[in-house]
C-alpha cells in the first residue's frame, strides 16, 4: 500500500473513532480501500492504536513529573 493511501486510511479511522458515522466516510473508504487487503487494514489500525497508547502514556507520565 502506498504511503498516501495509508495516511488517508489512518485519517478515516481517526474520524470514525472521533464519532463520525460510517455513512459519512463510506464513499471515501471505498476509494481508499480499493485493492487493499484486510491484513493491511488491520496492520494500520494496530499502528494507530499503538501510537494512541504511546501518546496517552507519555502525556500521563509528563503530568506526573511536574
PyMOL commands that set and color helices and strands:
alter all, ss='L'
color gray80, all
select helices_A, chain A and resi 3-17+22-33+38-64
alter helices_A, ss='H'
color red, helices_A
deselect
rebuild
show_as cartoon
